[in-house]
Amino acid sequence: MKTDFLVIGSGIAGLTYALKVAQDCPDKKVTILTKTQSDETNTKYAQGGIAGVMDFDKDSFNKHIEDTLIAGDGLCNREVVEIVVKEGVERIKEIIEWGAQFDKEPDGDFKLGKEGGHSESRILHHKDVTGKEMERALLATIAKKKNIELITHCFVLDIITQHHLGYLVTKSTTDIECYGVYVLNLVTNKIEKILSSTTLLATGGNGQVYRTTTNPSIATGDGVAMVYRAKGRIENMEFIQFHPTALYEPGVLGQNFLITEAVRGDGGILRNNKGEAFMARYDERKDLAPRDIVARAIDNEMKINGTEYVYLDCRHFSKEKFTEHFPNIYEKCLSLGIDITKDMIPVAPAAHYSCGGVKTDEWARTSIKNLYAAGECASTGLHGANRLASNSLLEAMVFAHRAYLDSVKNVENKKTLIAEIPDWKADGTSFPKEMILITQSLKELKLLMSDYVGIVRNNERLQRANRRLDLLHEETEALYEKTAVSPQLCELRNMITVAYLIVKSAEFRHESVGLHFNTDYPEKSDKIQNIVL
C-alpha cells in the first residue's frame, strides 16, 4: 500500500496533523493507523483540560511561560516553551471551530480552572472528560474528509529504513530515512508494508510499563521502541510523571481510574490515614504544588504510615458543584460505595505521562529523515524534567500543526520507494505453544519497574532492574526469533526496550531533578543536561 502522508496513532496529535494535511492537500492521500478502535487513545482519558491564556486581563503569556519553566526544573527549552504557549491559543480556537465544546459561565465566557503549578486560572475543560470531547470533535471532522483513510486494528511492527534494504545503519549514520512501516493486520493476520514519503509518529505514552497507571492498555511505548531500534535519537526517558491521585482500588492492576488534578484545583485536600492535611509540610503551595512534589509527598506519607494510599477530601464541596464539574468521578466513586459528600476518596500515585521520548526539533522533525513525532511519544523540550498540568494536549496540537507546515513544503517533490522495499520475512517461525511465556514476562517487567524505578530511586535498585531487564530481553528476543509475531509479543518487546531506556537514562543522571529523584544523588547539579540515547 502506498500513501502520501502516513499517521501512526489516532490521538489528538495524529488526528490534528491528518486533518490539516488533508485540508491543505486535497489531492493527496492521508492514512491513519491505529492498533485498536479509533478513539482508544491516551487523549480519550485526559480528564482535566487544556491550558491556554484566554483571559488577558488577569493572565499573560509570560505567566504561563514562567509556570512551565518552573515546573520543568531547569530542563525546558525556553524557545519551545514560548512557541507552545503563544501558538497554543490559536490551536485551541481552531479545535473549537471544529466543534469541541468547553464549559462556559452563564455570561458565555469560558470556565477556567486552576491546577497544580499554575499561577492563574487558565484550564479549559469539558466536565471531567476533556480529552474525550476533543477526540470526538476531531473524529467527526475527519469523517467528512474523503482523502483520509482511518485503518483500525492495524499493529505497526517497525519503521522501514535503509536497514531493510541491506545497508548498515548505526547510531552514527547521519542520513537514516523512513520509507514507511511494516504492519500486522489484525483482521487478516497478515504482515503488510505501507509506504509513504512522509510519516508522523503519534503513538502516545508508555504507562503500561508500570504495575499501576492511568494509561489505557494500548500505552506500551511502541513508537519510542521502534525509533530506538531504527537507530533514532531518544531523550530524557527517566522523567516519568506519576499522577498523584489515581483512585485506589484493592487488587486492580493495569489501568487505574484517574482523579483529575482539577479536583484539588477546586479545593480538594490531601489527608493521610490520621486525617492530617500533610501537604503544608512539603511545599508552601500545599495541594497545588507541581505533580512531582505532590507524588513524592504522598509516596513518603504512605511509607511512613505503612499504607497503600492516602485520601482526597472533598466532603466540604457542594454535591451540585461536584456533580456538575466531575460527573464521571462522582459516578465511579459511588459505584464503589464512596459518597464524596460523606467519604474521603482513597488515592495513590500511578504512572501517568512520559516527559521524554523521541527527540524532535521545533518543527517536530526527528533524527530520521521524513519521520516526524508529536504528542506524548515525542520529547520536544517543552516539559523539561516535569510536565506542567494540562500542557500535554496543547503541545500535541502545536507540534502537529508545525509538523504539517514543514511536511507539506516539498510534498510534490517527494518520491516513495516501492520496488526496492522487501516483504517482511517470517520464515521458520511458528505460533507460541504457551502464552504464559509472554504474560509472565510482562508481570515481571511491571513489578520490577514499579518496585525499582518508581517515584524514588537509588543506584542499587537501578542496577537490579538492569540485570533483570537483561534476562527478560534475552528470553523475549529468543522467543521473537522463533515464533510468529503477535500484538502481545511485540508489545512485550517494546515495553522491555522502553524500560531499558528509562533505567539507562536514570543511571546516567547523577542528580535529582524534576521527576527523577535518586536518594544517592539528592541534590541538583549546577549544570543539568539532557540525556540522549
N, C-alpha and C positions, 0 to 999 in steps of 0.2 A: 504494500500500500504506500502511496506517495501523497504527501500533503505539503502545503506551503508554510503553515505555522502549526507546530505541534505543542500542545499544552498537556503537561503531566500533573494532574490534580485538579479538583473541581471546588476548591475553597475560594475565598474572596480574591486572592491573588490571581489564581488561574482564570477564574471567570471574568474578572475585570480586564485582564490582558486580552483574553479571547474576544470579548465584546468590542474592545477598542480596535484591534487589528481587523476584525470583520467589518466594522463600520468604515474604516479608512480604506480597506482594500476589498471592495465588494466582489471583485472578480477572482479573488484568491480563496483557497480552501483552508479552513481552520478546523483542526481536530483536537478534541479534548478527551483525554483518557482518565478513567477513574477505576479503582480496583473493586469498589462495591457499587452501591447506588449513587446517583449524582449528588445528593445532599448530605452524604455521610462524611463529614469533614470536621476538622478542629473548629472551623468557623461556626458551624452549627451549634457548638457547645459554649461559645463565648457569651456569657451572661451579661457582664457588667456594662459594656458600652464601648464607644469610640471617643477618644479625646480630641478636642479641637477648639480653638479660640473663636467663640461665637459672640461673646459679649465684650466688645472692645471698650465699654465704659468702665468695667471692673477688671478685665483681663487684658493680656497683651501677648504677642509672640515671644517677647523677651522672657516673660514669666514662665511660659510653657517650656522654652528652651532651657532655662536655668533649672527648672524642676527635673527635666530629663537628664541633664548633665550631673546633677546632684545624685540622682538615683543610680546613674551609671558608674559612679565612684571613680571617675578619672579615666575611664577607658573609652568613652564615647568619642566618635569623630564629630567635632563641633560643626564642620561644614555639612555633614549629613543630617545632623540634628536640625539645623536651620532649614535645610531643604524640606524635610518631612513636616516640620511644624508650619512653615509658611505655605507650602504647596498643598498640605493636607486639607485645609479649609475648602479649597476648590474641589478636591476629590469628594468631600462629604456632600457638598452641594450637588455634585454630579450624581451620586447614588440616590439622593433624594429625588432628583429629576427622573431617575429610572424606577422610582416607585417605593423606595424604602421609607417607612413611616416611623419617625421618632416621637416619643411622648412630648406633649405640649402643655403649657399652662393654660388656664381659662382665657387669657388675653391673646393667645396664639403664639407666644414666644416658646422656644424650646425649653423643656425642663432640663436643667443642667445639674448633674450630680457631682459629688466630690469624692475622690478615692485617695488611698494612701500615697503620699509623696507629692500630691498636687496642692499648690498654694491657693488655687481658686476653683470654683465650681465650673467645670468645662466638659463633663462627660455626657454626651448624648446617648440615650438608651431607648429601647422599646421593651417596656416591662422588665423582666429578667431573662429575655430571650433575644437580645440584640443581634447576635451573630446569625441566628436562625432567620430573623426578619430580613437582614441584608442578603443572606443567601437566597431567600425566596424571591426577592426583587430582582436579583441578578439572573437567576434561572428563568424567571418569567420573561425577562427581556431577551435573553439568549435564544429562547424557544422561537422567537419571531425572526431570527436571522437564518436565512436559507443557506448561507455559506459556512455555517458552523455545524459540525457533526460531533455529538457527545456520545462516546462509546463507554458504556458501563461494564463492570465485571471483566476488566482487562488489566492484568497484573504485569507491570513493567519489570523486566528481569535485569537489563543492563543497557547502558548508553553505548552506542556504536561509535568507535573511533578508529584511527589508523591501526590500532592493535588488532582489530578484527580483519584487517587487510594483510596481516602478516608482518607489520613493521614493529620494531622495538619501541615501546613507549614507556618512559620513566618520568619521575618527578621533575627531572631537569629538562625534559622535552618542552620546547617553547612554543611549538605550533600544533598542539593537540587540537583536533577538530571533532565536533559532534555531527554525525550524519543521520541521527535518528535513534531508534531504540528497538530492542528485541522485546516482545511481549508474549505472555501466556494468556491466550484467550480462554477464559474460564467457562465459556459456553460450549466451545468446540473441543476444549482441552488440547489445542494445537499451539505451537510456538510460531509466531509470525514476526516479520520485520516491518516496521513503519518508518519510512524515510522522510526526512524533512530538512530543508536548508536552514530552518530556524526552530529551536526548541526552547521552551520555557519550563523550568523545573519549579513546581509549586506543590510539593509533596507533603508539606506540613511538618509536624514535630516528631518526637521520639519518646514520649512519656511512657510507652508500654515497656520500655527497658526496666522500669521500676515496678515493684510489687503493687503499690497503690499510686494511682494517677487520676487526674481529672480528664485525661485524653481518651478518646474512643479507641476501640481495638485496632483501628487502621493506622494509628500513630506509631509506626515501627521504624522510623528513620530511614526509609528506603532511598530517598533522594540523596542524602548525605553519604550513605554507604556506597551507592552507585558511582557518585563523583569521586570518592576516595579510591575505589577500585580502578576508575578510569584515569587515575593519577592527577586529579584536580586538587585544588587547594582548599583545605578545611581550617576553620579558625575558631578559637575560644570555646571549645566544646565543654570545658569544665564548668561553665556557668549555666547550671540547670536551676531554673526557678521553681521552688516549691511553693505552691499556693498555701497560705497559712491555714485556710479554713475550708477543707473538704469535709463533707458530712461523714462522721464516723459511724460505720455500721459493722458490728462484730462479724468476722468471718468473710466479709466481702473483699475480694482481691480484684485487681484489674482496674476497671473504671469506677471511680467514686464520684458521687454527686457533688457538684460544686456549690458552695455557699458564697456568692459573689462578694467581692470587697465593698461593693456599694452598700451592703447591709451595715458595715462598720462606718461607711461614709455618712449614713443616715443616723448614726448614733449607737450602733451595736457595741457592746462592751465584752471584751475577753476576760474570763474568770477561770481560775484554777479549781481543783477539786475541793478546796477550802472556801470557795466563794470569793476569793480575793481578786480584785481588778489589778492584775500584775504588770501591765504594760508600762506604767509610770516608772517602774524600776529599771527599765531597759532603754527608754527613749522619751524625750520631752514631748514628742508628738503623740505619744501613747498608742492608741489603737490605729491611728492613721500614719504610723511610720511606714517607710518603704517595706516591701514584702520580705526582703532578705532578713531585715531586723526582726520583723514580727514572727517569721517562721522559726528563726533561731531562738527567739524568746519562748515560743510555745514548746519547741523541742527541749529546751532547758527545763522548763516547768514540768514537763512530762517525766523527764529523767530524775529530777529532784524528788518528785512525789510518787514515782513508780506507777504512773498511769499511762494509758494508751491514747488519751485525748484530754482536751480542756473544753471549756464551754463558751459559747457565744450567747450573751444575754440580750434578748430583745423583748423582755417582758414589759418594759416601760413604753414600747411602741403602741400606738393605737392599732387595733385589728384592721380597721378600714384602710389606714395608710399602708400597712404591711401588705395586705392582700392586693391592693391596687398596684403597688410597685413591684412586689415579689410574689406573684400568684403561684408560680411553679414551685418555688421554695416552700411556700406555705402548704401546698397540697402534698409535696413529698414528705415533709416533716409529719403532717397529720396522718399520712399513710403508715408511718412508723410509730404512731401513738404519741407524737411530740406536738403539744399545743403551745405555740410560741407565746401565747398570752400568759401561760402558766409555767411552762417548762423552758429550761435553757437548752440550746442546741449543742450536742456533742460534736466537736470538730477536731481535726488533726491535719497537719501538713501533708500534701501529696504532690508528686512531680507534676508540673503544670506547663512549663514553657522552656524551650531551649534558646538561650540568647545567642549562642554560637551557631555555626553551620557552614554552608558553602560560602566561601569568601567571594564577595562581589565588590564592584566599584560603584560609583554614584549613578550609573546607568543600568545597574542590575546585571552587568556582564561578569561572568565567572572567568576563571583562568583557562577554560576550554572554549575555543572559538565557536561561535554560533550557538552557544548554550548560555541562557540567562537563568537566574534564580530569583524568586521573590517569595515573600511570606516567611513562615517560621523556619523553613529549611535553609534560609539564607542568613549570612552574617554581613549586614550592611554597614555596621558601625554606629547604628542608632542607639542600641541598647547598652553597649559597653558591658560592664560587669553585672548589671542588673536592670531589667526592663521596668520602666515606669508603667503603672497600671493603665490599661486601655490605650496604649500606644501601638499595639500589635496590628489591629485592624487598619489603623491609619497608615502604618508603614507598608502593609501589604498593598493597599490601593495606590500609594505614592510610587512605589517601585514597580508595580505592574504598569502604571502609566509611563514611567520612564523607560522601562523595557520596550514597551510599544513604540515610543518615539524613536528609540535607537534602532529597533529591528526593522521598521518599515522604510528606513532611509534607502537601503540598497536592495530591497526585495526583488526588483526587476532584474538585477544583475546576478542574483544568486542561482547557482546550479545545484541540483540534487544528484548525488551519486546513486546509480541504480544497479547497473550490471555488475559492478565490482564487489558489492556487498554480499558476502556468503550467507547461506542459510544457517540457522542455529544447528550445531552438531549435538545430537543426543544419542549417538551410537553407544552400545554397550551398557545402557542404563536400564534399570528395572524399577518397578514401584516398591517402596519400602515395605518390608514384611511386617514391621511393628511401628506404629505411630508413637509408641511410648519413647522411642529413641529421640523423637523431636520434642514431645511435650515435657518430658523430664528435664531435658537440657534447658528448655525455656523457663521452667520453675527455678532451676539452679541459677540461671542468669539473673532473674528478677530478684531473688533473695540476696545474692552476693552484691548486687548493685545497691539495694536498699540498705543492707547492713554495713557495707564497707565504703560506699561512695555516695552517701546521703547528704543531709544538710550540714553535718560536721564531719570532717575527715582528719586522718593523720597518715603519716608515711607508712606505718606498718599495715594499716587497713588497705591502703592503695597497693602495696606490694602483694598482699594476699589476693586482692581482687585480680591483679595482673596474672598471677600464677594460675588461678582457677580459670581465667578467661583463655589463657594459652591452651589449656586442656580442652575446654569447650570448643575452641576454634579448630583444634586438631581433629577432634571427633566429628564435628559438623562438616568440615571440608571433606573428610573421608567419605561421609555419607552422601554429600553433594556430588562427588565424583562418580559414585556407582549407582545412584538412584535417579529416577525421573524427577524433574523439578515439580514442585507444588508450592502454592502460596505459603503453606505452613513452614516448609523447609527454607524457602527464600527469605521469609520474614525473620526466622530464627537467625539465619546467616547475616542478614542486615543488622539485626539488633546486637549481635556479638561484635560486629565491626564498629557500630556506634558506641557501644560500651567501652571497647578498647580505646576509641578516640577520646572519650570522656576521661577515662583513667589516665591515659598517657598525657593529656593536656594538664590534668590535675597534678601529675608528678613533676611536670616541667615548671609549674608555677610555685616558686618558693616564697610565698607570701599569702596573706589573707586579704582578699579584696572582693567587694560585692557579694555575690552568691557563693563564692569559693572561700570556705573557712577551714584552714588546716591548723590544728592545735600545735603542731610542731613549728609552724611559722605564723604566729598570731598577729604579727604586725604587717602593715602595708609598706612596700619598698618605696624608695624615693622616686624611682623611675619605673613605672609599670608599663608593660608592653603586651602586645597581642601575641598569643601563642598560635602559630600557623603550622599545620602538619600537612 
